[in-house]
Amino acid sequence: MKELLEFADWTLTDLGKWTFHRDEDITKRIFAQAMKLSEEVWELSSEILWHTGFVRQEKLARYSPESLTDEFADVILVTIRLAKLMNVDIESALKNKMEKIKQRSDVR
């Protein structure tokens, strides 16, 4: 998890100077990442349709299992970047959510 969080920081700082963020306005940066997340979720949804075969036959020929894994990774990375921009400690948030689910499910 540490490496993933550090990579997300890098994409928002060093790499972000050239690609992800061209505006210093934090509200615009947050909005841009939220829109990027929507785009990535749509791409993942498309890959899932291909993976399950719920597309026309001619589209199915373009499916690649590697694309599916790439889209899962994109959704996770963009989510982490958005959380960082909004000062959300995603690691703690995930731990807290897992604990809530365990408690709701009586899993100990």
C-alpha positions in Angstrom: 0.0 0.0 0.0 2.9 2.4 0.8 4.3 2.0 -2.7 0.9 2.7 -4.2 0.4 5.8 -2.1 3.8 7.1 -3.0 3.2 6.5 -6.7 -0.1 8.4 -6.5 1.8 11.3 -4.8 4.3 11.2 -7.6 1.6 11.4 -10.3 0.1 14.4 -8.5 3.4 16.2 -8.2 6.3 15.5 -10.5 4.4 13.7 -13.3 1.4 15.9 -12.7 3.2 19.0 -13.8 3.1 17.7 -17.3 0.0 15.6 -17.6 -2.7 15.3 -14.9 -2.9 18.8 -13.5 -2.3 22.0 -15.4 -4.2 24.3 -12.9 -3.2 25.4 -9.4 -6.9 25.9 -8.4 -7.6 22.9 -6.1 -11.3 22.9 -6.9 -10.5 22.5 -10.6 -8.0 19.8 -9.9 -10.5 17.9 -7.7 -13.2 18.3 -10.4 -10.8 17.1 -13.1 -9.9 14.0 -11.1 -13.6 13.3 -10.4 -14.3 13.5 -14.1 -11.3 11.3 -14.8 -12.7 8.7 -12.3 -16.0 8.7 -14.1 -14.2 8.1 -17.4 -12.1 5.2 -15.9 -15.2 3.6 -14.4 -16.9 3.7 -17.8 -13.9 2.1 -19.4 -13.8 -0.6 -16.8 -17.5 -1.2 -17.3 -16.9 -1.6 -21.1 -14.1 -4.1 -20.4 -16.4 -6.0 -18.1 -19.0 -6.2 -20.8 -16.4 -7.6 -23.2 -15.1 -10.0 -20.6 -18.6 -11.4 -20.0 -19.4 -11.5 -23.7 -22.3 -9.0 -23.5 -21.2 -7.2 -26.6 -21.7 -7.7 -30.3 -19.6 -10.4 -31.8 -17.5 -7.9 -33.9 -16.6 -6.0 -30.7 -15.7 -9.1 -28.8 -12.8 -9.7 -31.1 -11.1 -6.5 -29.7 -11.3 -7.8 -26.1 -8.0 -8.3 -24.2 -7.7 -9.7 -20.7 -4.8 -7.3 -20.2 -7.1 -4.3 -20.9 -9.5 -5.5 -18.1 -6.7 -5.6 -15.5 -5.4 -2.2 -16.7 -8.8 -0.6 -16.2 -9.1 -2.0 -12.7 -5.7 -0.4 -11.9 -6.7 2.9 -13.5 -9.9 3.1 -11.3 -7.8 2.4 -8.2 -5.1 4.9 -9.0 -7.5 7.7 -10.0 -9.5 7.1 -6.8 -6.4 7.4 -4.7 -5.3 10.6 -6.4 -8.8 12.1 -5.9 -8.7 11.1 -2.2 -5.3 12.7 -1.8 -6.4 15.9 -3.4 -9.4 16.0 -1.0 -7.1 15.2 2.0 -8.7 11.8 2.6 -6.4 9.3 4.3 -7.4 6.4 2.0 -5.5 3.8 3.9 -7.3 4.7 7.2 -10.6 5.0 5.3 -10.2 1.5 3.9 -9.3 0.0 7.3 -12.3 1.7 8.9 -14.6 0.5 6.2 -13.4 -3.1 6.5 -13.9 -3.0 10.2 -17.5 -1.7 9.8 -18.2 -4.5 7.3 -16.8 -7.1 9.7 -18.9 -5.7 12.6 -22.0 -5.7 10.4 -21.4 -9.2 9.3 -20.5 -10.5 12.8 -17.1 -11.5 11.4 -14.3 -11.3 14.0 
